[in-house]
């Protein structure tokens, strides 16, 4: 029976620890826990960010249409802790074409 190498044991231990850590990097900010000013500052600072707006509700908010690839942008209002209709920035939406 071969003894496991120290490198393999160390790698396994590190993997086990990392697997059990909470997914803090994936935590989504929730607008209902922020003031309107905090939500606006978050969008302005990040340029584009996904924000939760309620249970199982979320969307991507951007500072300008440059973050929308082929889509257009439109103003986005969301509920925050202190404002039921806070203008946080913009959201990307599909372009709609008019047929004559």
CNS distance restraints for C-alpha pairs under 8 A (distance, minus, plus):
assign (resid   4 and name CA) (resid   8 and name CA) 6.56 0.50 0.50
assign (resid   4 and name CA) (resid   9 and name CA) 6.68 0.50 0.50
assign (resid   5 and name CA) (resid   9 and name CA) 6.36 0.50 0.50
assign (resid   6 and name CA) (resid  10 and name CA) 6.08 0.50 0.50
assign (resid   7 and name CA) (resid  11 and name CA) 6.11 0.50 0.50
assign (resid   8 and name CA) (resid  12 and name CA) 6.10 0.50 0.50
assign (resid   9 and name CA) (resid  13 and name CA) 6.15 0.50 0.50
assign (resid  10 and name CA) (resid  14 and name CA) 6.16 0.50 0.50
assign (resid  11 and name CA) (resid  15 and name CA) 6.10 0.50 0.50
assign (resid  12 and name CA) (resid  16 and name CA) 6.15 0.50 0.50
assign (resid  13 and name CA) (resid  17 and name CA) 6.28 0.50 0.50
assign (resid  14 and name CA) (resid  18 and name CA) 6.13 0.50 0.50
assign (resid  15 and name CA) (resid  19 and name CA) 6.02 0.50 0.50
assign (resid  16 and name CA) (resid  20 and name CA) 6.43 0.50 0.50
assign (resid  17 and name CA) (resid  21 and name CA) 6.48 0.50 0.50
assign (resid  23 and name CA) (resid  27 and name CA) 6.64 0.50 0.50
assign (resid  28 and name CA) (resid  50 and name CA) 6.91 0.50 0.50
assign (resid  28 and name CA) (resid  51 and name CA) 6.10 0.50 0.50
assign (resid  28 and name CA) (resid  52 and name CA) 6.33 0.50 0.50
assign (resid  29 and name CA) (resid  50 and name CA) 7.58 0.50 0.50
assign (resid  29 and name CA) (resid  51 and name CA) 5.28 0.50 0.50
assign (resid  29 and name CA) (resid  52 and name CA) 5.97 0.50 0.50
assign (resid  30 and name CA) (resid  34 and name CA) 6.96 0.50 0.50
assign (resid  30 and name CA) (resid  51 and name CA) 5.74 0.50 0.50
assign (resid  30 and name CA) (resid  52 and name CA) 4.45 0.50 0.50
assign (resid  30 and name CA) (resid  53 and name CA) 5.83 0.50 0.50
assign (resid  30 and name CA) (resid  54 and name CA) 7.27 0.50 0.50
assign (resid  31 and name CA) (resid  35 and name CA) 7.54 0.50 0.50
assign (resid  31 and name CA) (resid  39 and name CA) 6.48 0.50 0.50
assign (resid  31 and name CA) (resid  51 and name CA) 6.48 0.50 0.50
assign (resid  31 and name CA) (resid  52 and name CA) 6.06 0.50 0.50
assign (resid  31 and name CA) (resid  53 and name CA) 5.34 0.50 0.50
assign (resid  31 and name CA) (resid  54 and name CA) 7.83 0.50 0.50
assign (resid  31 and name CA) (resid  78 and name CA) 7.45 0.50 0.50
assign (resid  31 and name CA) (resid  79 and name CA) 6.55 0.50 0.50
assign (resid  31 and name CA) (resid  80 and name CA) 4.88 0.50 0.50
assign (resid  31 and name CA) (resid  81 and name CA) 6.95 0.50 0.50
assign (resid  32 and name CA) (resid  53 and name CA) 6.44 0.50 0.50
assign (resid  32 and name CA) (resid  54 and name CA) 7.15 0.50 0.50
assign (resid  32 and name CA) (resid  79 and name CA) 6.45 0.50 0.50
assign (resid  32 and name CA) (resid  80 and name CA) 4.49 0.50 0.50
assign (resid  32 and name CA) (resid  81 and name CA) 4.69 0.50 0.50
assign (resid  33 and name CA) (resid  80 and name CA) 6.83 0.50 0.50
assign (resid  33 and name CA) (resid  81 and name CA) 5.60 0.50 0.50
assign (resid  34 and name CA) (resid  38 and name CA) 5.78 0.50 0.50
assign (resid  34 and name CA) (resid  39 and name CA) 6.14 0.50 0.50
assign (resid  34 and name CA) (resid  80 and name CA) 5.81 0.50 0.50
assign (resid  34 and name CA) (resid  81 and name CA) 5.45 0.50 0.50
assign (resid  34 and name CA) (resid  82 and name CA) 7.85 0.50 0.50
assign (resid  35 and name CA) (resid  39 and name CA) 6.35 0.50 0.50
assign (resid  35 and name CA) (resid  80 and name CA) 5.64 0.50 0.50
assign (resid  35 and name CA) (resid  81 and name CA) 5.18 0.50 0.50
assign (resid  35 and name CA) (resid  82 and name CA) 5.46 0.50 0.50
assign (resid  35 and name CA) (resid  83 and name CA) 7.36 0.50 0.50
assign (resid  36 and name CA) (resid  40 and name CA) 6.16 0.50 0.50
assign (resid  36 and name CA) (resid  80 and name CA) 5.57 0.50 0.50
assign (resid  36 and name CA) (resid  81 and name CA) 7.14 0.50 0.50
assign (resid  36 and name CA) (resid  82 and name CA) 6.39 0.50 0.50
assign (resid  36 and name CA) (resid  83 and name CA) 6.18 0.50 0.50
assign (resid  36 and name CA) (resid  86 and name CA) 5.67 0.50 0.50
assign (resid  36 and name CA) (resid  87 and name CA) 7.88 0.50 0.50
assign (resid  36 and name CA) (resid  88 and name CA) 7.38 0.50 0.50
assign (resid  37 and name CA) (resid  41 and name CA) 6.04 0.50 0.50
assign (resid  38 and name CA) (resid  42 and name CA) 6.11 0.50 0.50
assign (resid  39 and name CA) (resid  43 and name CA) 6.42 0.50 0.50
assign (resid  39 and name CA) (resid  80 and name CA) 7.60 0.50 0.50
assign (resid  39 and name CA) (resid  88 and name CA) 6.16 0.50 0.50
assign (resid  40 and name CA) (resid  44 and name CA) 6.16 0.50 0.50
assign (resid  40 and name CA) (resid  87 and name CA) 7.38 0.50 0.50
assign (resid  40 and name CA) (resid  88 and name CA) 4.55 0.50 0.50
assign (resid  40 and name CA) (resid  89 and name CA) 6.83 0.50 0.50
assign (resid  41 and name CA) (resid  45 and name CA) 5.91 0.50 0.50
assign (resid  42 and name CA) (resid  46 and name CA) 6.05 0.50 0.50
assign (resid  42 and name CA) (resid  49 and name CA) 7.78 0.50 0.50
assign (resid  43 and name CA) (resid  47 and name CA) 5.54 0.50 0.50
assign (resid  43 and name CA) (resid  48 and name CA) 6.09 0.50 0.50
assign (resid  43 and name CA) (resid  49 and name CA) 6.17 0.50 0.50
assign (resid  43 and name CA) (resid  61 and name CA) 6.61 0.50 0.50
assign (resid  43 and name CA) (resid  62 and name CA) 6.17 0.50 0.50
assign (resid  43 and name CA) (resid  63 and name CA) 6.30 0.50 0.50
assign (resid  43 and name CA) (resid  88 and name CA) 6.77 0.50 0.50
assign (resid  43 and name CA) (resid  89 and name CA) 6.78 0.50 0.50
assign (resid  44 and name CA) (resid  62 and name CA) 7.78 0.50 0.50
assign (resid  44 and name CA) (resid  63 and name CA) 5.89 0.50 0.50
assign (resid  44 and name CA) (resid  89 and name CA) 7.79 0.50 0.50
assign (resid  47 and name CA) (resid  62 and name CA) 5.44 0.50 0.50
assign (resid  47 and name CA) (resid  63 and name CA) 5.19 0.50 0.50
assign (resid  47 and name CA) (resid  64 and name CA) 7.75 0.50 0.50
assign (resid  47 and name CA) (resid  67 and name CA) 7.52 0.50 0.50
assign (resid  48 and name CA) (resid  60 and name CA) 6.73 0.50 0.50
assign (resid  48 and name CA) (resid  61 and name CA) 5.59 0.50 0.50
assign (resid  48 and name CA) (resid  62 and name CA) 4.23 0.50 0.50
assign (resid  48 and name CA) (resid  63 and name CA) 6.56 0.50 0.50
assign (resid  48 and name CA) (resid  67 and name CA) 6.73 0.50 0.50
assign (resid  49 and name CA) (resid  60 and name CA) 5.46 0.50 0.50
assign (resid  49 and name CA) (resid  61 and name CA) 5.48 0.50 0.50
assign (resid  49 and name CA) (resid  62 and name CA) 6.56 0.50 0.50
assign (resid  50 and name CA) (resid  58 and name CA) 6.66 0.50 0.50
assign (resid  50 and name CA) (resid  59 and name CA) 5.44 0.50 0.50
assign (resid  50 and name CA) (resid  60 and name CA) 4.17 0.50 0.50
assign (resid  50 and name CA) (resid  61 and name CA) 6.19 0.50 0.50
assign (resid  51 and name CA) (resid  58 and name CA) 5.49 0.50 0.50
assign (resid  51 and name CA) (resid  59 and name CA) 5.83 0.50 0.50
assign (resid  51 and name CA) (resid  60 and name CA) 6.36 0.50 0.50
assign (resid  51 and name CA) (resid  61 and name CA) 7.24 0.50 0.50
assign (resid  52 and name CA) (resid  56 and name CA) 7.54 0.50 0.50
assign (resid  52 and name CA) (resid  57 and name CA) 5.68 0.50 0.50
assign (resid  52 and name CA) (resid  58 and name CA) 4.06 0.50 0.50
assign (resid  52 and name CA) (resid  59 and name CA) 6.71 0.50 0.50
assign (resid  53 and name CA) (resid  57 and name CA) 5.45 0.50 0.50
assign (resid  53 and name CA) (resid  58 and name CA) 5.39 0.50 0.50
assign (resid  53 and name CA) (resid  59 and name CA) 7.78 0.50 0.50
assign (resid  53 and name CA) (resid  78 and name CA) 6.97 0.50 0.50
assign (resid  53 and name CA) (resid  79 and name CA) 6.86 0.50 0.50
assign (resid  53 and name CA) (resid  80 and name CA) 7.99 0.50 0.50
assign (resid  54 and name CA) (resid  58 and name CA) 7.18 0.50 0.50
assign (resid  59 and name CA) (resid  91 and name CA) 7.89 0.50 0.50
assign (resid  60 and name CA) (resid  91 and name CA) 6.33 0.50 0.50
assign (resid  60 and name CA) (resid  92 and name CA) 7.59 0.50 0.50
assign (resid  61 and name CA) (resid  76 and name CA) 7.38 0.50 0.50
assign (resid  61 and name CA) (resid  88 and name CA) 7.51 0.50 0.50
assign (resid  61 and name CA) (resid  89 and name CA) 6.37 0.50 0.50
assign (resid  61 and name CA) (resid  90 and name CA) 5.58 0.50 0.50
assign (resid  61 and name CA) (resid  91 and name CA) 4.84 0.50 0.50
assign (resid  61 and name CA) (resid  92 and name CA) 7.46 0.50 0.50
assign (resid  62 and name CA) (resid  67 and name CA) 6.38 0.50 0.50
assign (resid  62 and name CA) (resid  68 and name CA) 7.97 0.50 0.50
assign (resid  62 and name CA) (resid  89 and name CA) 5.90 0.50 0.50
assign (resid  62 and name CA) (resid  90 and name CA) 5.15 0.50 0.50
assign (resid  62 and name CA) (resid  91 and name CA) 5.82 0.50 0.50
assign (resid  62 and name CA) (resid  92 and name CA) 7.55 0.50 0.50
assign (resid  63 and name CA) (resid  67 and name CA) 7.59 0.50 0.50
assign (resid  63 and name CA) (resid  89 and name CA) 5.35 0.50 0.50
assign (resid  63 and name CA) (resid  90 and name CA) 5.97 0.50 0.50
assign (resid  64 and name CA) (resid  68 and name CA) 7.79 0.50 0.50
assign (resid  64 and name CA) (resid  73 and name CA) 6.96 0.50 0.50
assign (resid  64 and name CA) (resid  89 and name CA) 7.52 0.50 0.50
assign (resid  64 and name CA) (resid  90 and name CA) 6.39 0.50 0.50
assign (resid  65 and name CA) (resid  69 and name CA) 7.70 0.50 0.50
assign (resid  65 and name CA) (resid  71 and name CA) 7.73 0.50 0.50
assign (resid  65 and name CA) (resid  72 and name CA) 6.11 0.50 0.50
assign (resid  65 and name CA) (resid  73 and name CA) 5.16 0.50 0.50
assign (resid  65 and name CA) (resid  90 and name CA) 7.84 0.50 0.50
assign (resid  65 and name CA) (resid  92 and name CA) 7.24 0.50 0.50
assign (resid  67 and name CA) (resid  92 and name CA) 7.96 0.50 0.50
assign (resid  68 and name CA) (resid  72 and name CA) 6.38 0.50 0.50
assign (resid  68 and name CA) (resid  73 and name CA) 6.83 0.50 0.50
assign (resid  68 and name CA) (resid  92 and name CA) 5.46 0.50 0.50
assign (resid  70 and name CA) (resid  94 and name CA) 7.98 0.50 0.50
assign (resid  71 and name CA) (resid  92 and name CA) 5.93 0.50 0.50
assign (resid  71 and name CA) (resid  93 and name CA) 5.60 0.50 0.50
assign (resid  71 and name CA) (resid  94 and name CA) 5.03 0.50 0.50
assign (resid  71 and name CA) (resid  95 and name CA) 5.81 0.50 0.50
assign (resid  72 and name CA) (resid  92 and name CA) 5.64 0.50 0.50
assign (resid  72 and name CA) (resid  93 and name CA) 5.54 0.50 0.50
assign (resid  72 and name CA) (resid  94 and name CA) 6.32 0.50 0.50
assign (resid  72 and name CA) (resid  95 and name CA) 5.93 0.50 0.50
assign (resid  73 and name CA) (resid  90 and name CA) 5.90 0.50 0.50
assign (resid  73 and name CA) (resid  91 and name CA) 5.36 0.50 0.50
assign (resid  73 and name CA) (resid  92 and name CA) 4.44 0.50 0.50
assign (resid  73 and name CA) (resid  93 and name CA) 5.89 0.50 0.50
assign (resid  74 and name CA) (resid  90 and name CA) 5.21 0.50 0.50
assign (resid  74 and name CA) (resid  91 and name CA) 5.61 0.50 0.50
assign (resid  74 and name CA) (resid  92 and name CA) 6.63 0.50 0.50
assign (resid  74 and name CA) (resid  93 and name CA) 7.27 0.50 0.50
assign (resid  75 and name CA) (resid  87 and name CA) 7.11 0.50 0.50
assign (resid  75 and name CA) (resid  89 and name CA) 5.94 0.50 0.50
assign (resid  75 and name CA) (resid  90 and name CA) 4.28 0.50 0.50
assign (resid  75 and name CA) (resid  91 and name CA) 6.39 0.50 0.50
assign (resid  76 and name CA) (resid  87 and name CA) 5.73 0.50 0.50
assign (resid  76 and name CA) (resid  88 and name CA) 6.11 0.50 0.50
assign (resid  76 and name CA) (resid  89 and name CA) 5.57 0.50 0.50
assign (resid  76 and name CA) (resid  90 and name CA) 4.67 0.50 0.50
assign (resid  76 and name CA) (resid  91 and name CA) 5.69 0.50 0.50
assign (resid  77 and name CA) (resid  85 and name CA) 5.28 0.50 0.50
assign (resid  77 and name CA) (resid  86 and name CA) 4.99 0.50 0.50
assign (resid  77 and name CA) (resid  87 and name CA) 4.34 0.50 0.50
assign (resid  77 and name CA) (resid  88 and name CA) 6.03 0.50 0.50
assign (resid  77 and name CA) (resid  89 and name CA) 7.56 0.50 0.50
assign (resid  78 and name CA) (resid  84 and name CA) 6.76 0.50 0.50
assign (resid  78 and name CA) (resid  85 and name CA) 5.29 0.50 0.50
assign (resid  78 and name CA) (resid  86 and name CA) 5.27 0.50 0.50
assign (resid  78 and name CA) (resid  87 and name CA) 6.67 0.50 0.50
assign (resid  78 and name CA) (resid  88 and name CA) 7.00 0.50 0.50
assign (resid  79 and name CA) (resid  83 and name CA) 5.90 0.50 0.50
assign (resid  79 and name CA) (resid  84 and name CA) 4.14 0.50 0.50
assign (resid  79 and name CA) (resid  85 and name CA) 5.16 0.50 0.50
assign (resid  79 and name CA) (resid  86 and name CA) 5.99 0.50 0.50
assign (resid  80 and name CA) (resid  84 and name CA) 5.90 0.50 0.50
assign (resid  80 and name CA) (resid  85 and name CA) 7.40 0.50 0.50
assign (resid  80 and name CA) (resid  86 and name CA) 6.61 0.50 0.50
